[in-house]
Amino acid sequence: MHKWLDDTLKDLPSDFRIFEFEPQEPRNVWTYATCCMWQKSDMSPGVPNGRNQNDLIELHLFSSERSTYKSGPGNHIELLQYLAHYHRTNERIALSHCIPFERPWQDESECTYGLITYPYLDGPKLEMMELEDVFVQCLWVVPITQAEFDFQAEIGTYELEKMFFEVANERVDYLDTPRRKSFVGQ
């Protein structure tokens, strides 16, 4: 068992937060989002306003179930904190990366990885946000299975996302990930 909440805070920016948004129309799901995962010190010299800088990101995820507040599967706040820690202290997270969660993202889920992708459900207005005169890329964490991770590693993110849409008749219920089976092999 990882003590993410206890062991990772010291390595995160002092103003780092995770926001929880209650379900509301038209998408009745819980939304969790990082805030201040990026820092101005992450900016590369000579690149104006953070455009095209992979380090200037925030992450969000959706869930049909509210976060638990005990350590382990189902704690979405802890999971985003873990991903922020991974980004700040390990490999920088960027578009199309797949990050191991090191556990199921929710109880009884086969999804143990997160695919970092565009915020398809919200569009480009959310993807590039101007904050403090800097453009920050807001990316979506989509929980995926081991088989989907292996497929993405071998064939690529584009093909994985294409398969999601084809297998699910052009609509993946990303919010039913606690119960869905892998799309690979269907």
PyMOL commands that place a pseudoatom at each C-alpha (Angstrom):
pseudoatom trace, name=CA, resn=MET, resi=1, chain=A, elem=C, hetatm=0, pos=[0.000, 0.000, 0.000]
pseudoatom trace, name=CA, resn=HIS, resi=2, chain=A, elem=C, hetatm=0, pos=[1.353, 3.409, -0.958]
pseudoatom trace, name=CA, resn=LYS, resi=3, chain=A, elem=C, hetatm=0, pos=[1.146, 6.288, 1.465]
pseudoatom trace, name=CA, resn=TRP, resi=4, chain=A, elem=C, hetatm=0, pos=[0.773, 8.792, -1.364]
pseudoatom trace, name=CA, resn=LEU, resi=5, chain=A, elem=C, hetatm=0, pos=[-0.980, 11.479, 0.623]
pseudoatom trace, name=CA, resn=ASP, resi=6, chain=A, elem=C, hetatm=0, pos=[1.645, 11.459, 3.350]
pseudoatom trace, name=CA, resn=ASP, resi=7, chain=A, elem=C, hetatm=0, pos=[4.774, 10.921, 1.297]
pseudoatom trace, name=CA, resn=THR, resi=8, chain=A, elem=C, hetatm=0, pos=[4.213, 13.085, -1.763]
pseudoatom trace, name=CA, resn=LEU, resi=9, chain=A, elem=C, hetatm=0, pos=[3.018, 16.454, -0.485]
pseudoatom trace, name=CA, resn=LYS, resi=10, chain=A, elem=C, hetatm=0, pos=[6.509, 17.598, 0.467]
pseudoatom trace, name=CA, resn=ASP, resi=11, chain=A, elem=C, hetatm=0, pos=[7.580, 17.331, -3.200]
pseudoatom trace, name=CA, resn=LEU, resi=12, chain=A, elem=C, hetatm=0, pos=[4.650, 19.297, -4.628]
pseudoatom trace, name=CA, resn=PRO, resi=13, chain=A, elem=C, hetatm=0, pos=[4.378, 23.085, -4.981]
pseudoatom trace, name=CA, resn=SER, resi=14, chain=A, elem=C, hetatm=0, pos=[3.021, 24.754, -1.848]
pseudoatom trace, name=CA, resn=ASP, resi=15, chain=A, elem=C, hetatm=0, pos=[0.048, 26.143, -3.786]
pseudoatom trace, name=CA, resn=PHE, resi=16, chain=A, elem=C, hetatm=0, pos=[-0.878, 22.763, -5.334]
pseudoatom trace, name=CA, resn=ARG, resi=17, chain=A, elem=C, hetatm=0, pos=[-4.536, 21.828, -4.912]
pseudoatom trace, name=CA, resn=ILE, resi=18, chain=A, elem=C, hetatm=0, pos=[-7.066, 19.344, -6.241]
pseudoatom trace, name=CA, resn=PHE, resi=19, chain=A, elem=C, hetatm=0, pos=[-10.582, 20.543, -6.853]
pseudoatom trace, name=CA, resn=GLU, resi=20, chain=A, elem=C, hetatm=0, pos=[-13.698, 18.398, -6.601]
pseudoatom trace, name=CA, resn=PHE, resi=21, chain=A, elem=C, hetatm=0, pos=[-16.732, 19.456, -8.644]
pseudoatom trace, name=CA, resn=GLU, resi=22, chain=A, elem=C, hetatm=0, pos=[-20.161, 17.977, -7.998]
pseudoatom trace, name=CA, resn=PRO, resi=23, chain=A, elem=C, hetatm=0, pos=[-22.136, 16.441, -10.864]
pseudoatom trace, name=CA, resn=GLN, resi=24, chain=A, elem=C, hetatm=0, pos=[-24.219, 18.853, -12.905]
pseudoatom trace, name=CA, resn=GLU, resi=25, chain=A, elem=C, hetatm=0, pos=[-26.017, 18.894, -16.239]
pseudoatom trace, name=CA, resn=PRO, resi=26, chain=A, elem=C, hetatm=0, pos=[-25.370, 17.979, -18.962]
pseudoatom trace, name=CA, resn=ARG, resi=27, chain=A, elem=C, hetatm=0, pos=[-22.704, 15.561, -17.682]
pseudoatom trace, name=CA, resn=ASN, resi=28, chain=A, elem=C, hetatm=0, pos=[-23.727, 14.144, -14.335]
pseudoatom trace, name=CA, resn=VAL, resi=29, chain=A, elem=C, hetatm=0, pos=[-20.323, 13.024, -13.098]
pseudoatom trace, name=CA, resn=TRP, resi=30, chain=A, elem=C, hetatm=0, pos=[-17.849, 14.002, -10.443]
pseudoatom trace, name=CA, resn=THR, resi=31, chain=A, elem=C, hetatm=0, pos=[-14.911, 15.978, -11.797]
pseudoatom trace, name=CA, resn=TYR, resi=32, chain=A, elem=C, hetatm=0, pos=[-11.493, 16.184, -10.158]
pseudoatom trace, name=CA, resn=ALA, resi=33, chain=A, elem=C, hetatm=0, pos=[-8.834, 18.615, -11.363]
pseudoatom trace, name=CA, resn=THR, resi=34, chain=A, elem=C, hetatm=0, pos=[-5.335, 19.634, -10.358]
pseudoatom trace, name=CA, resn=CYS, resi=35, chain=A, elem=C, hetatm=0, pos=[-4.474, 23.266, -9.781]
pseudoatom trace, name=CA, resn=CYS, resi=36, chain=A, elem=C, hetatm=0, pos=[-0.912, 24.626, -9.739]
pseudoatom trace, name=CA, resn=MET, resi=37, chain=A, elem=C, hetatm=0, pos=[0.689, 21.371, -10.841]
pseudoatom trace, name=CA, resn=TRP, resi=38, chain=A, elem=C, hetatm=0, pos=[2.604, 23.576, -13.288]
pseudoatom trace, name=CA, resn=GLN, resi=39, chain=A, elem=C, hetatm=0, pos=[4.846, 26.358, -12.034]
pseudoatom trace, name=CA, resn=LYS, resi=40, chain=A, elem=C, hetatm=0, pos=[6.312, 29.376, -13.793]
pseudoatom trace, name=CA, resn=SER, resi=41, chain=A, elem=C, hetatm=0, pos=[9.750, 27.931, -13.070]
pseudoatom trace, name=CA, resn=ASP, resi=42, chain=A, elem=C, hetatm=0, pos=[8.821, 25.072, -15.472]
pseudoatom trace, name=CA, resn=MET, resi=43, chain=A, elem=C, hetatm=0, pos=[8.913, 27.446, -18.448]
pseudoatom trace, name=CA, resn=SER, resi=44, chain=A, elem=C, hetatm=0, pos=[11.724, 27.002, -20.929]
pseudoatom trace, name=CA, resn=PRO, resi=45, chain=A, elem=C, hetatm=0, pos=[13.651, 30.158, -21.824]
pseudoatom trace, name=CA, resn=GLY, resi=46, chain=A, elem=C, hetatm=0, pos=[12.852, 31.591, -25.221]
pseudoatom trace, name=CA, resn=VAL, resi=47, chain=A, elem=C, hetatm=0, pos=[9.373, 30.031, -25.580]
pseudoatom trace, name=CA, resn=PRO, resi=48, chain=A, elem=C, hetatm=0, pos=[6.790, 32.808, -25.161]
pseudoatom trace, name=CA, resn=ASN, resi=49, chain=A, elem=C, hetatm=0, pos=[3.887, 32.388, -22.745]
pseudoatom trace, name=CA, resn=GLY, resi=50, chain=A, elem=C, hetatm=0, pos=[4.297, 28.660, -22.355]
pseudoatom trace, name=CA, resn=ARG, resi=51, chain=A, elem=C, hetatm=0, pos=[2.983, 27.673, -25.792]
pseudoatom trace, name=CA, resn=ASN, resi=52, chain=A, elem=C, hetatm=0, pos=[4.232, 24.211, -26.812]
pseudoatom trace, name=CA, resn=GLN, resi=53, chain=A, elem=C, hetatm=0, pos=[5.750, 23.549, -23.424]
pseudoatom trace, name=CA, resn=ASN, resi=54, chain=A, elem=C, hetatm=0, pos=[4.817, 20.074, -22.248]
pseudoatom trace, name=CA, resn=ASP, resi=55, chain=A, elem=C, hetatm=0, pos=[5.631, 20.854, -18.624]
pseudoatom trace, name=CA, resn=LEU, resi=56, chain=A, elem=C, hetatm=0, pos=[2.861, 23.438, -18.269]
pseudoatom trace, name=CA, resn=ILE, resi=57, chain=A, elem=C, hetatm=0, pos=[-0.063, 21.101, -17.688]
pseudoatom trace, name=CA, resn=GLU, resi=58, chain=A, elem=C, hetatm=0, pos=[-2.979, 20.432, -15.394]
pseudoatom trace, name=CA, resn=LEU, resi=59, chain=A, elem=C, hetatm=0, pos=[-4.890, 17.149, -15.258]
pseudoatom trace, name=CA, resn=HIS, resi=60, chain=A, elem=C, hetatm=0, pos=[-8.525, 16.232, -14.720]
pseudoatom trace, name=CA, resn=LEU, resi=61, chain=A, elem=C, hetatm=0, pos=[-10.554, 13.056, -14.528]
pseudoatom trace, name=CA, resn=PHE, resi=62, chain=A, elem=C, hetatm=0, pos=[-14.233, 12.152, -14.416]
pseudoatom trace, name=CA, resn=SER, resi=63, chain=A, elem=C, hetatm=0, pos=[-15.944, 9.565, -12.291]
pseudoatom trace, name=CA, resn=SER, resi=64, chain=A, elem=C, hetatm=0, pos=[-19.492, 8.326, -11.933]
pseudoatom trace, name=CA, resn=GLU, resi=65, chain=A, elem=C, hetatm=0, pos=[-18.662, 7.783, -8.257]
pseudoatom trace, name=CA, resn=ARG, resi=66, chain=A, elem=C, hetatm=0, pos=[-17.515, 10.326, -5.695]
pseudoatom trace, name=CA, resn=SER, resi=67, chain=A, elem=C, hetatm=0, pos=[-13.987, 9.961, -4.399]
pseudoatom trace, name=CA, resn=THR, resi=68, chain=A, elem=C, hetatm=0, pos=[-13.485, 7.933, -1.285]
pseudoatom trace, name=CA, resn=TYR, resi=69, chain=A, elem=C, hetatm=0, pos=[-11.341, 9.584, 1.344]
pseudoatom trace, name=CA, resn=LYS, resi=70, chain=A, elem=C, hetatm=0, pos=[-9.509, 6.485, 2.505]
pseudoatom trace, name=CA, resn=SER, resi=71, chain=A, elem=C, hetatm=0, pos=[-6.218, 5.569, 0.887]
pseudoatom trace, name=CA, resn=GLY, resi=72, chain=A, elem=C, hetatm=0, pos=[-6.532, 3.141, -2.020]
pseudoatom trace, name=CA, resn=PRO, resi=73, chain=A, elem=C, hetatm=0, pos=[-8.742, 2.451, -5.040]
pseudoatom trace, name=CA, resn=GLY, resi=74, chain=A, elem=C, hetatm=0, pos=[-11.522, 4.982, -5.490]
pseudoatom trace, name=CA, resn=ASN, resi=75, chain=A, elem=C, hetatm=0, pos=[-9.607, 7.894, -3.970]
pseudoatom trace, name=CA, resn=HIS, resi=76, chain=A, elem=C, hetatm=0, pos=[-9.445, 10.198, -6.995]
pseudoatom trace, name=CA, resn=ILE, resi=77, chain=A, elem=C, hetatm=0, pos=[-7.828, 13.017, -5.045]
pseudoatom trace, name=CA, resn=GLU, resi=78, chain=A, elem=C, hetatm=0, pos=[-5.002, 10.740, -3.975]
pseudoatom trace, name=CA, resn=LEU, resi=79, chain=A, elem=C, hetatm=0, pos=[-4.627, 9.464, -7.549]
pseudoatom trace, name=CA, resn=LEU, resi=80, chain=A, elem=C, hetatm=0, pos=[-4.279, 12.971, -9.015]
pseudoatom trace, name=CA, resn=GLN, resi=81, chain=A, elem=C, hetatm=0, pos=[-1.831, 13.840, -6.251]
pseudoatom trace, name=CA, resn=TYR, resi=82, chain=A, elem=C, hetatm=0, pos=[0.196, 10.762, -7.179]
pseudoatom trace, name=CA, resn=LEU, resi=83, chain=A, elem=C, hetatm=0, pos=[0.182, 11.808, -10.856]
pseudoatom trace, name=CA, resn=ALA, resi=84, chain=A, elem=C, hetatm=0, pos=[1.264, 15.347, -9.954]
pseudoatom trace, name=CA, resn=HIS, resi=85, chain=A, elem=C, hetatm=0, pos=[4.080, 13.908, -7.840]
pseudoatom trace, name=CA, resn=TYR, resi=86, chain=A, elem=C, hetatm=0, pos=[5.087, 11.627, -10.729]
pseudoatom trace, name=CA, resn=HIS, resi=87, chain=A, elem=C, hetatm=0, pos=[5.141, 14.668, -13.051]
pseudoatom trace, name=CA, resn=ARG, resi=88, chain=A, elem=C, hetatm=0, pos=[7.192, 16.821, -10.687]
pseudoatom trace, name=CA, resn=THR, resi=89, chain=A, elem=C, hetatm=0, pos=[9.722, 14.213, -9.487]
pseudoatom trace, name=CA, resn=ASN, resi=90, chain=A, elem=C, hetatm=0, pos=[9.911, 11.507, -12.144]
pseudoatom trace, name=CA, resn=GLU, resi=91, chain=A, elem=C, hetatm=0, pos=[9.171, 11.722, -15.851]
pseudoatom trace, name=CA, resn=ARG, resi=92, chain=A, elem=C, hetatm=0, pos=[7.221, 14.756, -17.026]
pseudoatom trace, name=CA, resn=ILE, resi=93, chain=A, elem=C, hetatm=0, pos=[3.694, 13.790, -18.018]
pseudoatom trace, name=CA, resn=ALA, resi=94, chain=A, elem=C, hetatm=0, pos=[2.618, 14.881, -21.491]
pseudoatom trace, name=CA, resn=LEU, resi=95, chain=A, elem=C, hetatm=0, pos=[-0.037, 14.217, -24.099]
pseudoatom trace, name=CA, resn=SER, resi=96, chain=A, elem=C, hetatm=0, pos=[-0.307, 10.522, -25.111]
pseudoatom trace, name=CA, resn=HIS, resi=97, chain=A, elem=C, hetatm=0, pos=[1.640, 9.236, -22.112]
pseudoatom trace, name=CA, resn=CYS, resi=98, chain=A, elem=C, hetatm=0, pos=[0.317, 6.223, -20.219]
pseudoatom trace, name=CA, resn=ILE, resi=99, chain=A, elem=C, hetatm=0, pos=[1.050, 6.339, -16.522]
pseudoatom trace, name=CA, resn=PRO, resi=100, chain=A, elem=C, hetatm=0, pos=[0.843, 3.291, -14.212]
pseudoatom trace, name=CA, resn=PHE, resi=101, chain=A, elem=C, hetatm=0, pos=[-1.496, 3.831, -11.267]
pseudoatom trace, name=CA, resn=GLU, resi=102, chain=A, elem=C, hetatm=0, pos=[0.115, 0.902, -9.416]
pseudoatom trace, name=CA, resn=ARG, resi=103, chain=A, elem=C, hetatm=0, pos=[-3.391, -0.199, -8.361]
pseudoatom trace, name=CA, resn=PRO, resi=104, chain=A, elem=C, hetatm=0, pos=[-6.936, -0.305, -9.763]
pseudoatom trace, name=CA, resn=TRP, resi=105, chain=A, elem=C, hetatm=0, pos=[-8.297, 3.209, -10.105]
pseudoatom trace, name=CA, resn=GLN, resi=106, chain=A, elem=C, hetatm=0, pos=[-11.536, 2.074, -8.425]
pseudoatom trace, name=CA, resn=ASP, resi=107, chain=A, elem=C, hetatm=0, pos=[-12.586, -1.081, -6.606]
pseudoatom trace, name=CA, resn=GLU, resi=108, chain=A, elem=C, hetatm=0, pos=[-13.161, -4.015, -8.960]
pseudoatom trace, name=CA, resn=SER, resi=109, chain=A, elem=C, hetatm=0, pos=[-11.828, -2.072, -11.956]
pseudoatom trace, name=CA, resn=GLU, resi=110, chain=A, elem=C, hetatm=0, pos=[-9.467, -3.566, -14.528]
pseudoatom trace, name=CA, resn=CYS, resi=111, chain=A, elem=C, hetatm=0, pos=[-8.133, -0.058, -15.236]
pseudoatom trace, name=CA, resn=THR, resi=112, chain=A, elem=C, hetatm=0, pos=[-4.682, 0.317, -13.688]
pseudoatom trace, name=CA, resn=TYR, resi=113, chain=A, elem=C, hetatm=0, pos=[-3.168, 2.918, -16.064]
pseudoatom trace, name=CA, resn=GLY, resi=114, chain=A, elem=C, hetatm=0, pos=[-4.065, 6.429, -17.092]
pseudoatom trace, name=CA, resn=LEU, resi=115, chain=A, elem=C, hetatm=0, pos=[-3.971, 7.582, -20.711]
pseudoatom trace, name=CA, resn=ILE, resi=116, chain=A, elem=C, hetatm=0, pos=[-3.185, 11.292, -20.895]
pseudoatom trace, name=CA, resn=THR, resi=117, chain=A, elem=C, hetatm=0, pos=[-5.254, 12.694, -23.738]
pseudoatom trace, name=CA, resn=TYR, resi=118, chain=A, elem=C, hetatm=0, pos=[-7.059, 15.744, -25.064]
pseudoatom trace, name=CA, resn=PRO, resi=119, chain=A, elem=C, hetatm=0, pos=[-10.173, 16.851, -23.187]
pseudoatom trace, name=CA, resn=TYR, resi=120, chain=A, elem=C, hetatm=0, pos=[-12.394, 15.498, -25.978]
pseudoatom trace, name=CA, resn=LEU, resi=121, chain=A, elem=C, hetatm=0, pos=[-15.627, 15.894, -24.019]
pseudoatom trace, name=CA, resn=ASP, resi=122, chain=A, elem=C, hetatm=0, pos=[-14.947, 19.596, -23.369]
pseudoatom trace, name=CA, resn=GLY, resi=123, chain=A, elem=C, hetatm=0, pos=[-13.125, 20.695, -26.498]
pseudoatom trace, name=CA, resn=PRO, resi=124, chain=A, elem=C, hetatm=0, pos=[-10.261, 23.058, -27.262]
pseudoatom trace, name=CA, resn=LYS, resi=125, chain=A, elem=C, hetatm=0, pos=[-11.506, 25.893, -25.041]
pseudoatom trace, name=CA, resn=LEU, resi=126, chain=A, elem=C, hetatm=0, pos=[-10.584, 23.812, -21.998]
pseudoatom trace, name=CA, resn=GLU, resi=127, chain=A, elem=C, hetatm=0, pos=[-7.419, 22.346, -23.486]
pseudoatom trace, name=CA, resn=MET, resi=128, chain=A, elem=C, hetatm=0, pos=[-5.445, 25.597, -23.633]
pseudoatom trace, name=CA, resn=MET, resi=129, chain=A, elem=C, hetatm=0, pos=[-6.186, 27.917, -20.732]
pseudoatom trace, name=CA, resn=GLU, resi=130, chain=A, elem=C, hetatm=0, pos=[-4.529, 31.258, -20.241]
pseudoatom trace, name=CA, resn=LEU, resi=131, chain=A, elem=C, hetatm=0, pos=[-3.518, 31.627, -16.604]
pseudoatom trace, name=CA, resn=GLU, resi=132, chain=A, elem=C, hetatm=0, pos=[-1.311, 34.408, -15.303]
pseudoatom trace, name=CA, resn=ASP, resi=133, chain=A, elem=C, hetatm=0, pos=[-0.407, 35.376, -18.899]
pseudoatom trace, name=CA, resn=VAL, resi=134, chain=A, elem=C, hetatm=0, pos=[0.785, 31.814, -19.568]
pseudoatom trace, name=CA, resn=PHE, resi=135, chain=A, elem=C, hetatm=0, pos=[-0.920, 29.125, -21.630]
pseudoatom trace, name=CA, resn=VAL, resi=136, chain=A, elem=C, hetatm=0, pos=[-1.433, 25.929, -19.635]
pseudoatom trace, name=CA, resn=GLN, resi=137, chain=A, elem=C, hetatm=0, pos=[-2.551, 22.705, -21.305]
pseudoatom trace, name=CA, resn=CYS, resi=138, chain=A, elem=C, hetatm=0, pos=[-5.385, 20.930, -19.485]
pseudoatom trace, name=CA, resn=LEU, resi=139, chain=A, elem=C, hetatm=0, pos=[-5.322, 17.204, -20.229]
pseudoatom trace, name=CA, resn=TRP, resi=140, chain=A, elem=C, hetatm=0, pos=[-7.720, 14.398, -19.437]
pseudoatom trace, name=CA, resn=VAL, resi=141, chain=A, elem=C, hetatm=0, pos=[-6.738, 11.258, -17.513]
pseudoatom trace, name=CA, resn=VAL, resi=142, chain=A, elem=C, hetatm=0, pos=[-8.670, 8.320, -18.994]
pseudoatom trace, name=CA, resn=PRO, resi=143, chain=A, elem=C, hetatm=0, pos=[-8.306, 5.106, -16.968]
pseudoatom trace, name=CA, resn=ILE, resi=144, chain=A, elem=C, hetatm=0, pos=[-7.308, 2.159, -19.177]
pseudoatom trace, name=CA, resn=THR, resi=145, chain=A, elem=C, hetatm=0, pos=[-6.570, -1.543, -18.732]
pseudoatom trace, name=CA, resn=GLN, resi=146, chain=A, elem=C, hetatm=0, pos=[-3.260, -3.402, -18.974]
pseudoatom trace, name=CA, resn=ALA, resi=147, chain=A, elem=C, hetatm=0, pos=[-4.271, -4.780, -22.390]
pseudoatom trace, name=CA, resn=GLU, resi=148, chain=A, elem=C, hetatm=0, pos=[-5.094, -1.255, -23.622]
pseudoatom trace, name=CA, resn=PHE, resi=149, chain=A, elem=C, hetatm=0, pos=[-1.775, -0.007, -22.252]
pseudoatom trace, name=CA, resn=ASP, resi=150, chain=A, elem=C, hetatm=0, pos=[0.072, -2.789, -24.110]
pseudoatom trace, name=CA, resn=PHE, resi=151, chain=A, elem=C, hetatm=0, pos=[-1.862, -1.987, -27.299]
pseudoatom trace, name=CA, resn=GLN, resi=152, chain=A, elem=C, hetatm=0, pos=[-1.030, 1.724, -26.991]
pseudoatom trace, name=CA, resn=ALA, resi=153, chain=A, elem=C, hetatm=0, pos=[2.657, 0.958, -26.391]
pseudoatom trace, name=CA, resn=GLU, resi=154, chain=A, elem=C, hetatm=0, pos=[2.828, -1.275, -29.468]
pseudoatom trace, name=CA, resn=ILE, resi=155, chain=A, elem=C, hetatm=0, pos=[0.463, 0.431, -31.938]
pseudoatom trace, name=CA, resn=GLY, resi=156, chain=A, elem=C, hetatm=0, pos=[0.110, 4.004, -30.633]
pseudoatom trace, name=CA, resn=THR, resi=157, chain=A, elem=C, hetatm=0, pos=[-2.305, 6.372, -28.937]
pseudoatom trace, name=CA, resn=TYR, resi=158, chain=A, elem=C, hetatm=0, pos=[-4.129, 7.333, -32.121]
pseudoatom trace, name=CA, resn=GLU, resi=159, chain=A, elem=C, hetatm=0, pos=[-4.981, 3.700, -32.849]
pseudoatom trace, name=CA, resn=LEU, resi=160, chain=A, elem=C, hetatm=0, pos=[-6.098, 3.099, -29.247]
pseudoatom trace, name=CA, resn=GLU, resi=161, chain=A, elem=C, hetatm=0, pos=[-8.421, 6.112, -29.307]
pseudoatom trace, name=CA, resn=LYS, resi=162, chain=A, elem=C, hetatm=0, pos=[-9.704, 5.097, -32.749]
pseudoatom trace, name=CA, resn=MET, resi=163, chain=A, elem=C, hetatm=0, pos=[-10.446, 1.617, -31.386]
pseudoatom trace, name=CA, resn=PHE, resi=164, chain=A, elem=C, hetatm=0, pos=[-12.313, 3.124, -28.421]
pseudoatom trace, name=CA, resn=PHE, resi=165, chain=A, elem=C, hetatm=0, pos=[-14.651, 4.925, -30.791]
pseudoatom trace, name=CA, resn=GLU, resi=166, chain=A, elem=C, hetatm=0, pos=[-15.068, 2.005, -33.206]
pseudoatom trace, name=CA, resn=VAL, resi=167, chain=A, elem=C, hetatm=0, pos=[-15.669, -0.666, -30.550]
pseudoatom trace, name=CA, resn=ALA, resi=168, chain=A, elem=C, hetatm=0, pos=[-18.122, 1.492, -28.665]
pseudoatom trace, name=CA, resn=ASN, resi=169, chain=A, elem=C, hetatm=0, pos=[-20.088, 2.495, -31.764]
pseudoatom trace, name=CA, resn=GLU, resi=170, chain=A, elem=C, hetatm=0, pos=[-18.445, 5.910, -31.771]
pseudoatom trace, name=CA, resn=ARG, resi=171, chain=A, elem=C, hetatm=0, pos=[-19.031, 6.527, -28.076]
pseudoatom trace, name=CA, resn=VAL, resi=172, chain=A, elem=C, hetatm=0, pos=[-17.019, 5.072, -25.223]
pseudoatom trace, name=CA, resn=ASP, resi=173, chain=A, elem=C, hetatm=0, pos=[-18.653, 5.363, -21.845]
pseudoatom trace, name=CA, resn=TYR, resi=174, chain=A, elem=C, hetatm=0, pos=[-15.496, 6.652, -20.224]
pseudoatom trace, name=CA, resn=LEU, resi=175, chain=A, elem=C, hetatm=0, pos=[-17.442, 7.129, -17.022]
pseudoatom trace, name=CA, resn=ASP, resi=176, chain=A, elem=C, hetatm=0, pos=[-18.254, 3.441, -16.608]
pseudoatom trace, name=CA, resn=THR, resi=177, chain=A, elem=C, hetatm=0, pos=[-14.593, 2.474, -16.286]
pseudoatom trace, name=CA, resn=PRO, resi=178, chain=A, elem=C, hetatm=0, pos=[-15.019, 0.793, -12.904]
pseudoatom trace, name=CA, resn=ARG, resi=179, chain=A, elem=C, hetatm=0, pos=[-17.041, -1.931, -14.612]
pseudoatom trace, name=CA, resn=ARG, resi=180, chain=A, elem=C, hetatm=0, pos=[-15.976, -1.938, -18.250]
pseudoatom trace, name=CA, resn=LYS, resi=181, chain=A, elem=C, hetatm=0, pos=[-13.845, -4.670, -19.733]
pseudoatom trace, name=CA, resn=SER, resi=182, chain=A, elem=C, hetatm=0, pos=[-10.866, -4.010, -21.983]
pseudoatom trace, name=CA, resn=PHE, resi=183, chain=A, elem=C, hetatm=0, pos=[-11.680, -2.951, -25.544]
pseudoatom trace, name=CA, resn=VAL, resi=184, chain=A, elem=C, hetatm=0, pos=[-8.625, -4.785, -26.848]
pseudoatom trace, name=CA, resn=GLY, resi=185, chain=A, elem=C, hetatm=0, pos=[-9.657, -8.056, -28.473]
pseudoatom trace, name=CA, resn=GLN, resi=186, chain=A, elem=C, hetatm=0, pos=[-13.331, -7.118, -28.927]
for i in range(1, 186): cmd.bond("trace and resi %d" % i, "trace and resi %d" % (i + 1))
show_as sticks, trace
zoom trace
